[in-house]
Amino acid sequence: MTGEERILVTSALPYANGPLHIGHAIGAYIPADVYVRYHRMKGTDIIYVSGTDEHGTPIAVTADNENITPQQVVDKYHKQIKETFQKLNISFDNFSRTTEKTHHQLSQQIFLKIKEKNHLYKKTVQRPYCSTCKRFLPDRYVKGICPFCDAVDQRGDQCEVCGKQLEPHELKQRYCTICHGTPIMKDTTHWFFKLKQYNHKLEDWITSNKHWPDNARNFSLGWLREGLEDRAITRDLSWGIPVPVNGSEEKVLYVWFDAPIGYISSTIEWAERQKKPDLWKRYWKQKETRIVHFIGKDNIPFHAIIWPAMLMAEGSYNLPWQISSNEYLNLEGKKMSTSRGWVIWLHEILDEWPADYLRYYLICINPAKHDTDFSLKDYQHHINHELIATLGNFIHRTLTFIEKNNKSIIPEPGEMEELDEQAIREIQKAVKETGENIEDFRFSQALQSMMHLAHKGNEYFQHKEPWKKENNTTLYVCANMVKTLAVLMKPFMPASSKETLKMLGLTNEPGWGEAGELSIKGGHRLGEIRPLYSKIEDDEITSFRNKNLKKEHEVDEMSNISFEKFKEMDLRIAKIVDVRDHPNADKLYLLKCDLGGSVKQLVAGIKDDYPQENLLGKQVVVLTNLEPAKIRGEKSEGMILAADEGGKPILLQPDKETTPGARVR
């Protein structure tokens, strides 16, 4: 990319119904901030917008549970979320709210424009209604069994297990999340978006975006191959943006219709703050702009399918150029769960240690291609043995040596030797590789390129042994290497970069183009030198764990069920007689299981952990009386049972050969 290009970067709008956790940070915000800071340093025309998502059932449910108004909920959490981002040094150009007047007006305008172009229609449908609460149950007001993968206790908007988008009426064994009663089905009229008609257009568009990450492309194309259905974009809810059509006064826009419009309204708000109210159109209307969405994996269907289809229907806005979608971050070998308290809240860890510690570690373990695990001991190890021992050590030893042995004055270099020339080549290489990796959204690799230079700096310093003999060239090269590191650090660890530049005595921050230059000349005076980092002690980790993480037995506790409930489950021994790859999913198998008198097909997400040859002939435990479900287009007639060990499935098996079909009691 060049400095002449124009980029608009967005991060997913966090729901203003609770605090942020570490999974949010690495999912959509730290990678975006790295990308934006780098491009600003290059001189690219780039802006970065986001805001809090303040409508929909997540807010309304929280308000009901806390017995306060939805406005009180969003005011409370918008403030907390914004303060947390500031502590994390996320450098938004504008951070807005979807309750702003600008956003309401724009969302209604886009709704009407799509309606005028005949891409919406009204339809009377049956939806869950709670007779006790006397209300319809949209989205998160209802839970039940996912109709696609049979996962229990899933919300009415999306299954957290298989990732499928859901409608409340599609759930099996539904219940109201407020009173836990069983809802009835009742007629209601909604506006539907003709999503189905965009199936082929979206497939062609996504197929052409070969630079997208695999998870975004594969998930979206798999969804499209199953076939899109028209979707209701209004809800029976009092909290939200009113539908601007006569006869729909008691309806509001579906939160996933209005939320992504927040990217546009936030840009409009930014332009107004610049006293240039039409400047936003430069980013959303002019085709030269590249729009980059940073999101978590769970937001792929909305950003890769529904949102682009809305933009296609409206007709005047740019489509996304890139969707940078991370996988999930687990915690100490387990899936994070806010409801079970198995989570690290961002504001709590930022109160304990500097933001750059967390930014560094999360970028190191960035879940770009697969789920990764956050471990407090591993966090401590990365900070103490990498960030401090390599980067902090090189910076400190170089600057303190100059301070003590040359009165804080950078010496004039002498004649360059091969080791000196090699060190300078390492500077050029690090600048090139770090930049290229950021451009290609390889943030962990970019950080490694920067850290590799610090490692080479330590090696160079050690080989040249300036403490044994006067060596002005060594100190000159090392000082300039520290400057290069300060520049390369800024996208990843802005506070560390600022402090290093201050110790170098540089008042003007160098741009990316100056990173590889030997711009600190002989005679330059350093600033005050002090340690950049401090070690994380064992007792700090223990104290944080005890204060902020529930014990394992507290996390895993579940409510009791009766023996009669248990007897309803038909568990049997089955023999796997055939294994095939699922045609529409990368991580699923189609298993044929012999149950004695019959053979059933099961869809199982164990492909990453069990090769086909290890499954053939294996005896397993199967729940046989689940309602059949289609998973990514293939029928599944039961569920294979497995233990969860650190997020990995361990199949349950009898300890000796057993007759297929034998009951498990």
Buried (B, 14 or more C-beta within 10 A) or exposed (E): BEEEBBBBBBBBBBBBBBBBBBBBBBBBBBBBBBBBBBBBBBEBBBBBBBBBBBBBBBBBBBBBEEEEEBEEBBBBBBEBBBEBBBBBBBBBBBBBBBBBEBBBBBBBEBBBBBBEEEBBEEEEBEBBBBEEBEBBBBBBBBBBBBBBBBBEBBBBBBBBBBBBBBBBBBBBEBBBBBEEBBBEEBEBBBBBBBBEBBBEEBBEBBEEBEEBBEBBBBBBBBBBEBEBEBBBBBBBBEBBBBBBBEEBEBBBBBBBBBBBBBBBBBBBBBBBEEEEEEBBBBBBEEEEBBBBBBBBBBBBBBBBBBBBBBBBBBEEBBEBBBBBBBBBBBBBBBBBEEEBEBBBBBBBBBEBBBBBBBBBBBBBBBBBEEBBBBBBEBBBEBBBEBBBBBBBBBBBBBBBBBBEEBEBBBBEBEEBEEBBEBBBEBBEBBBEBBBEBBBEBBBBBBBBBBBBBBBBBBBBBEEBEBEEEEBBBBBBBBBBBBBBBBBBBBBBBBBBBBBBBBBBBBEEEBBBEBBBBBBBEEEBEBBEBEEBBEEBEEEBBEEBBEEBBBEEEEBEEEEEEEEEEEEEEBBBBBBBEBBEEBEBBEEBBBBBBBBEEEBBBBBBBBBEBBEBEEBEEBBBBBBBEBEEBEBBBBEBBBBBBBEEEEBEBEBBBEEEEBEBBBEBE
